[in-house]
Amino acid sequence: MTDLPEIHGLCPSRFNAVKDAFAANFVDAPEGLNELAARFSVVIDGEVALDLWAGSADLAGKQPFAEDTLVPVFSTGKAVMALMIARCVDRGLLSYEDRVADHWPAFGAAGKATLTVGQLMSHQSGLPGFSDGVEPAIWFDRQAVLDRLAAQTPLWAPGTASGYHPITIGYLAGELFRIVDGRSMGAALREDFAAPFDLDLWIGLPEAEHSRVAQLRKPAAAPDLGPIDAIKKAAFLDRGSAPGGRGSTEWRMTEIPSANLHGTAKDLARMMSIIATGGALDGRVMLSQETLTEATRERIHGQDKVLPYVMSWAAGFTRNQGLNVFGPNPQAVGHCGWGGSMAFADPEARVSAAYVMTRQSPHLIGDPRALRLVEALYSSL
């Protein structure tokens, strides 16, 4: 059994059960996934109610995990991406019922002309990866990725099924955002959210901030995707299915809204509180209730073609219905990321929360350490 590190942060006595669960994850985690460093943050009614962190930011155990330590959260950043698109809808720049090709004509090639924004955001475009072999370095050439995806024939009939788009959705949604807003999604996140609300969240991390990033230990096993076919290979397994060949510095600096958001658990939970509180952040209305309803309602439900789950997808968010990983309420929405991170919002309980860690697990959805924390949280409410 490992020694329990010192736990830092904010924990009112009503949440002692959460602190106990957080501590247990360091010494007796499910599946032997004892934490190296982690943070769990909860916002209730728009106020930070719980914020715990512990461990070392480096794998050598010499640099303490601090309040300003950044963690790459991979696909958990898709929840922020979905909020950025929702903001475009709220501002009248987009509708979820718009056809993507009306804003981006080239995208309409090869049978994609009628795909709507809502269908794109709910992983229905049939573009979970490249249908032909590519080099991993292509992901560092945004225009090359966009040109190839726009011209590509979908891997299934668009709008007929969901198939999780691990990385491509960030380029597709990012380009749609850039077309209607004029800025990159990373720039807009900084200007509209990070700066005015003091959120330490980044899509595209400047090199000057890299010293704050925690080191990760990769999972010991690959995720279970179920029976493998050409669609799952394109999404996850082909050599060019993920960025590579350029090193971590360039990867961190590149804007990939679906895959490389860096941030803190506290500020992820604060960002997700926009959903939990009916559209407000620090008392300022950022999304109307009408837009929130459209962003979080079910767009498609069924067996996903990439993930080995029956999924209920909203417009960029994973819906809790049937998965039960974001607490007990089926209307909660959020997203999980490679290795175990997650962020969610529960409007019924007016709660949002985020979990980040440095020891990665092979779980695609519902890391058992996060589930333990969420269960303890709801038992304390």
C-alpha positions as CSV (number, residue, x, y, z in Angstrom):
1,M,0.0,0.0,0.0
2,T,1.3,3.4,-0.9
3,D,1.4,6.3,1.5
4,L,-1.4,8.9,1.3
5,P,-0.1,12.2,0.0
6,E,-1.2,15.5,1.6
7,I,-4.6,16.6,0.2
8,H,-5.0,20.3,-0.6
9,G,-7.9,22.5,-1.4
10,L,-11.4,23.3,-0.2
11,C,-13.6,20.7,1.5
12,P,-16.5,21.7,3.8
13,S,-17.4,19.0,6.3
14,R,-20.5,18.0,4.4
15,F,-18.2,16.6,1.7
16,N,-16.0,14.5,4.0
17,A,-17.2,11.4,2.2
18,V,-15.9,12.8,-1.0
19,K,-12.5,13.6,0.6
20,D,-12.4,10.0,1.9
21,A,-13.1,8.6,-1.6
22,F,-10.5,10.9,-3.1
23,A,-7.9,9.7,-0.5
24,A,-8.9,6.1,-1.1
25,N,-8.1,6.5,-4.9
26,F,-4.5,7.1,-3.9
27,V,-4.0,4.0,-1.8
28,D,-6.8,1.5,-2.8
29,A,-8.2,2.5,-6.2
30,P,-10.4,0.1,-8.2
31,E,-8.4,-2.2,-10.5
32,G,-5.2,-1.1,-8.9
33,L,-5.3,2.3,-10.5
34,N,-3.8,4.1,-7.5
35,E,-3.6,7.8,-8.3
36,L,-0.2,9.5,-8.8
37,A,-1.9,13.0,-8.9
38,A,-5.5,14.0,-9.3
39,R,-8.0,16.8,-8.8
40,F,-11.7,16.8,-8.3
41,S,-13.7,20.0,-8.3
42,V,-17.4,20.7,-7.8
43,V,-19.5,23.8,-8.5
44,I,-23.0,24.1,-7.0
45,D,-25.4,26.9,-7.9
46,G,-22.5,28.6,-9.7
47,E,-20.1,28.6,-6.7
48,V,-17.1,26.4,-6.1
49,A,-18.2,24.1,-3.3
50,L,-15.4,21.5,-3.3
51,D,-11.9,21.5,-4.8
52,L,-9.4,18.8,-3.9
53,W,-6.0,18.0,-5.3
54,A,-3.0,15.9,-4.3
55,G,0.1,14.1,-5.6
56,S,3.0,15.0,-7.8
57,A,2.9,16.8,-11.2
58,D,5.9,14.8,-12.4
59,L,6.4,11.1,-12.6
60,A,9.6,11.3,-10.5
61,G,7.6,12.6,-7.5
62,K,9.6,15.7,-7.0
63,Q,7.2,18.4,-8.2
64,P,4.0,18.8,-6.2
65,F,0.7,19.0,-8.1
66,A,-0.4,22.6,-7.4
67,E,-3.5,24.7,-7.7
68,D,-2.2,26.0,-11.1
69,T,-1.0,22.7,-12.5
70,L,-2.5,22.1,-16.0
71,V,-3.6,18.7,-17.2
72,P,-4.3,17.6,-20.8
73,V,-7.8,16.2,-20.7
74,F,-8.1,14.9,-24.2
75,S,-11.7,14.3,-25.2
76,T,-13.1,15.9,-22.0
77,G,-12.4,19.1,-23.9
78,K,-15.2,18.2,-26.3
79,A,-17.7,19.5,-23.7
80,V,-16.0,22.9,-23.9
81,M,-16.0,22.6,-27.7
82,A,-19.8,21.9,-27.6
83,L,-20.3,25.0,-25.4
84,M,-18.4,27.1,-27.9
85,I,-20.6,26.0,-30.7
86,A,-23.7,26.6,-28.5
87,R,-22.5,30.2,-28.0
88,C,-22.5,30.6,-31.8
89,V,-26.0,29.4,-31.9
90,D,-27.0,31.7,-29.1
91,R,-25.5,34.7,-30.9
92,G,-27.5,33.9,-34.1
93,L,-24.4,32.9,-36.1
94,L,-25.6,29.3,-36.4
95,S,-28.6,27.1,-36.0
96,Y,-28.4,23.4,-35.1
97,E,-30.8,22.8,-38.0
98,D,-28.5,24.6,-40.6
99,R,-26.9,22.4,-43.1
100,V,-23.1,22.5,-42.6
101,A,-22.6,22.9,-46.3
102,D,-24.6,26.2,-46.3
103,H,-21.8,27.7,-44.3
104,W,-19.0,25.5,-45.7
105,P,-19.9,24.6,-49.3
106,A,-16.9,22.3,-49.8
107,F,-18.1,20.1,-47.0
108,G,-21.2,19.1,-49.0
109,A,-19.2,16.8,-51.4
110,A,-19.6,13.1,-51.6
111,G,-23.1,12.8,-50.1
112,K,-22.8,15.2,-47.1
113,A,-24.8,18.1,-48.5
114,T,-27.8,17.7,-46.2
115,L,-25.9,17.0,-42.9
116,T,-27.0,19.5,-40.3
117,V,-24.9,21.2,-37.6
118,G,-26.8,19.2,-34.9
119,Q,-26.0,15.9,-36.7
120,L,-22.4,16.9,-37.2
121,M,-22.0,17.6,-33.5
122,S,-23.7,14.3,-32.5
123,H,-21.1,12.3,-34.5
124,Q,-23.4,11.4,-37.4
125,S,-21.3,12.7,-40.3
126,G,-19.6,9.4,-41.1
127,L,-16.2,10.9,-40.8
128,P,-14.7,9.4,-37.6
129,G,-11.3,9.2,-39.3
130,F,-9.6,9.0,-42.7
131,S,-10.8,6.3,-45.1
132,D,-7.3,6.1,-46.7
133,G,-4.0,5.8,-45.0
134,V,-2.4,9.1,-43.9
135,E,0.8,10.1,-42.0
136,P,0.2,11.0,-38.4
137,A,1.8,14.4,-39.1
138,I,-1.2,15.5,-41.2
139,W,-3.0,16.6,-38.1
140,F,-0.5,19.5,-37.7
141,D,-1.7,20.8,-41.1
142,R,-5.2,22.0,-40.4
143,Q,-6.0,22.9,-44.0
144,A,-4.9,19.5,-45.2
145,V,-7.1,17.8,-42.7
146,L,-10.1,19.9,-43.6
147,D,-9.6,19.5,-47.4
148,R,-9.4,15.7,-47.0
149,L,-12.4,15.4,-44.7
150,A,-14.5,17.7,-46.9
151,A,-13.9,15.6,-50.0
152,Q,-14.1,12.2,-48.3
153,T,-17.1,9.9,-48.8
154,P,-18.6,9.1,-45.4
155,L,-18.0,5.7,-43.9
156,W,-21.8,5.3,-43.4
157,A,-24.9,7.2,-44.6
158,P,-24.8,10.6,-42.7
159,G,-27.6,11.1,-40.3
160,T,-28.4,7.4,-40.0
161,A,-26.2,6.4,-37.0
162,S,-23.6,7.8,-34.6
163,G,-20.0,6.8,-34.7
164,Y,-17.7,8.6,-32.3
165,H,-15.3,11.0,-34.0
166,P,-12.3,11.0,-31.6
167,I,-10.3,13.8,-33.3
168,T,-11.9,14.7,-36.6
169,I,-14.9,16.4,-34.9
170,G,-12.6,19.0,-33.4
171,Y,-11.4,20.0,-36.9
172,L,-14.9,20.0,-38.4
173,A,-16.5,21.9,-35.5
174,G,-13.5,24.2,-35.3
175,E,-13.7,25.1,-39.0
176,L,-17.5,25.7,-38.7
177,F,-16.8,28.0,-35.7
178,R,-14.0,29.9,-37.6
179,I,-16.3,30.4,-40.6
180,V,-19.2,32.0,-38.7
181,D,-17.2,33.7,-35.9
182,G,-14.0,34.7,-37.7
183,R,-11.7,33.6,-34.9
184,S,-10.3,30.2,-34.1
185,M,-12.1,28.4,-31.3
186,G,-9.0,28.6,-29.1
187,A,-8.8,32.4,-29.5
188,A,-12.5,32.8,-28.8
189,L,-12.2,30.6,-25.7
190,R,-9.4,32.9,-24.4
191,E,-11.2,36.1,-25.3
192,D,-14.8,35.3,-24.3
193,F,-14.3,33.0,-21.4
194,A,-10.7,32.5,-20.1
195,A,-9.8,36.2,-19.7
196,P,-13.1,37.7,-18.5
197,F,-13.9,34.9,-16.1
198,D,-10.3,33.9,-15.1
199,L,-10.6,30.4,-16.5
200,D,-7.4,28.5,-16.8
201,L,-8.6,26.6,-20.0
202,W,-6.6,26.4,-23.2
203,I,-7.2,25.0,-26.7
204,G,-3.7,25.5,-28.1
205,L,-1.3,26.0,-25.2
206,P,1.4,28.7,-25.6
207,E,4.9,27.3,-25.0
208,A,5.3,29.7,-22.1
209,E,2.7,27.7,-20.2
210,H,4.1,24.2,-20.8
211,S,6.1,24.1,-17.6
212,R,2.8,24.0,-15.7
213,V,1.7,20.8,-17.4
214,A,1.6,17.6,-15.4
215,Q,3.3,14.5,-16.7
216,L,1.0,11.5,-17.5
217,R,1.6,7.8,-17.2
218,K,-0.1,6.1,-20.1
219,P,-2.5,3.3,-19.6
220,A,-1.2,-0.2,-19.3
221,A,-3.7,-1.6,-21.7
222,A,-5.6,-0.5,-24.8
223,P,-9.3,0.4,-24.5
224,D,-11.9,-2.2,-25.4
225,L,-13.6,-1.2,-28.6
226,G,-15.4,-4.5,-29.1
227,P,-15.3,-6.3,-32.5
228,I,-12.9,-4.3,-34.8
229,D,-14.0,-3.2,-38.3
230,A,-12.9,-0.6,-40.8
231,I,-14.8,2.2,-39.1
232,K,-13.2,1.6,-35.7
233,K,-9.8,1.2,-37.4
234,A,-10.2,4.6,-39.1
235,A,-11.3,6.2,-35.8
236,F,-8.7,4.8,-33.4
237,L,-6.4,2.2,-34.8
238,D,-4.9,3.2,-38.2
239,R,-1.4,4.6,-38.0
240,G,-2.6,8.1,-39.0
241,S,-5.7,8.0,-36.7
242,A,-4.0,10.3,-34.2
243,P,-1.4,13.1,-34.3
244,G,2.2,12.0,-34.1
245,G,5.7,12.7,-35.3
246,R,6.1,16.2,-34.1
247,G,6.7,15.9,-30.3
248,S,4.6,17.1,-27.3
249,T,5.6,20.8,-27.6
250,E,4.0,21.2,-31.0
251,W,1.1,19.0,-30.1
252,R,0.3,21.2,-27.1
253,M,0.5,24.4,-29.2
254,T,-1.7,23.1,-32.0
255,E,-5.4,23.9,-31.6
256,I,-7.3,20.6,-31.6
257,P,-10.6,21.3,-29.8
258,S,-11.5,17.6,-29.7
259,A,-8.3,16.3,-28.2
260,N,-5.9,18.6,-26.5
261,L,-7.6,21.0,-24.2
262,H,-5.4,21.8,-21.2
263,G,-6.8,23.1,-18.0
264,T,-7.7,22.7,-14.3
265,A,-10.5,20.6,-12.9
266,K,-11.9,23.7,-11.1
267,D,-12.2,25.7,-14.2
268,L,-13.7,22.9,-16.2
269,A,-16.3,22.5,-13.5
270,R,-16.9,26.3,-13.6
271,M,-17.3,26.2,-17.4
272,M,-19.8,23.4,-17.2
273,S,-21.7,25.3,-14.5
274,I,-23.2,27.3,-17.5
275,I,-25.3,24.2,-18.1
276,A,-26.0,23.4,-14.5
277,T,-27.2,26.9,-13.7
278,G,-29.4,27.6,-16.7
279,G,-26.9,29.5,-18.8
280,A,-25.0,31.8,-16.4
281,L,-21.3,32.0,-15.5
282,D,-20.5,34.1,-12.4
283,G,-23.9,35.6,-12.7
284,R,-23.6,36.7,-16.3
285,V,-25.9,35.0,-18.8
286,M,-23.8,33.3,-21.5
287,L,-26.5,31.0,-23.1
288,S,-30.3,31.3,-23.2
289,Q,-32.4,28.5,-21.9
290,E,-33.7,27.9,-25.4
291,T,-30.1,27.3,-26.7
292,L,-29.3,25.2,-23.7
293,T,-32.3,23.0,-24.4
294,E,-31.3,22.6,-28.0
295,A,-27.6,21.9,-27.2
296,T,-28.3,19.2,-24.6
297,R,-31.4,17.4,-25.9
298,E,-31.0,14.0,-27.5
299,R,-30.0,14.1,-31.2
300,I,-29.5,10.3,-31.7
301,H,-29.8,7.2,-29.6
302,G,-28.5,3.7,-30.3
303,Q,-25.5,1.5,-30.7
304,D,-22.5,3.6,-31.6
305,K,-20.4,2.5,-34.6
306,V,-17.1,3.3,-32.9
307,L,-17.7,3.1,-29.1
308,P,-18.9,-0.2,-27.7
309,Y,-21.8,1.4,-26.0
310,V,-25.4,2.4,-26.7
311,M,-25.1,6.1,-26.8
312,S,-27.4,9.1,-26.3
313,W,-25.7,12.0,-28.0
314,A,-26.6,15.7,-27.7
315,A,-25.0,18.4,-29.8
316,G,-21.4,17.6,-28.8
317,F,-22.2,16.3,-25.3
318,T,-22.5,12.7,-24.0
319,R,-25.9,12.4,-22.4
320,N,-26.0,10.4,-19.1
321,Q,-29.1,8.5,-20.1
322,G,-28.2,4.8,-20.0
323,L,-24.6,5.3,-19.1
324,N,-25.1,6.6,-15.5
325,V,-21.5,7.9,-15.2
326,F,-22.5,11.5,-14.4
327,G,-24.5,10.8,-11.3
328,P,-28.1,9.5,-11.0
329,N,-29.9,12.0,-13.2
330,P,-30.4,10.9,-16.9
331,Q,-30.5,14.5,-18.1
332,A,-26.9,15.3,-17.0
333,V,-24.5,15.8,-19.8
334,G,-20.7,15.9,-20.1
335,H,-17.8,14.2,-21.7
336,C,-15.0,11.7,-20.7
337,G,-11.4,11.8,-22.0
338,W,-8.7,9.3,-22.8
339,G,-7.2,8.0,-19.6
340,G,-10.1,8.8,-17.3
341,S,-10.7,12.5,-17.1
342,M,-14.3,13.8,-17.2
343,A,-16.5,16.9,-16.8
344,F,-20.3,17.0,-16.5
345,A,-23.2,19.2,-15.6
346,D,-26.5,18.2,-13.9
347,P,-29.2,20.9,-14.3
348,E,-31.6,19.0,-12.0
349,A,-29.1,19.2,-9.1
350,R,-27.6,22.5,-10.3
351,V,-24.2,20.7,-10.0
352,S,-21.2,20.6,-12.3
353,A,-17.9,18.7,-11.6
354,A,-14.7,17.7,-13.2
355,Y,-12.0,15.1,-12.5
356,V,-8.5,15.1,-13.8
357,M,-5.6,12.7,-13.1
358,T,-2.1,11.8,-14.3
359,R,-2.3,8.0,-14.1
360,Q,-4.3,7.0,-17.2
361,S,-6.6,4.0,-17.3
362,P,-7.9,2.1,-20.4
363,H,-11.6,3.1,-19.7
364,L,-13.2,5.1,-22.5
365,I,-16.2,6.1,-20.4
366,G,-16.7,5.9,-16.7
367,D,-13.3,5.5,-15.1
368,P,-13.9,3.7,-11.8
369,R,-12.0,6.3,-9.8
370,A,-14.3,9.1,-11.1
371,L,-17.4,7.0,-10.5
372,R,-16.3,6.6,-6.9
373,L,-16.0,10.3,-6.5
374,V,-19.3,11.1,-8.2
375,E,-21.1,8.5,-6.1
376,A,-19.7,10.1,-2.9
377,L,-20.6,13.5,-4.1
378,Y,-24.3,12.7,-4.7
379,S,-24.4,10.9,-1.3
380,S,-23.4,14.2,0.2
381,L,-25.8,16.5,-1.5
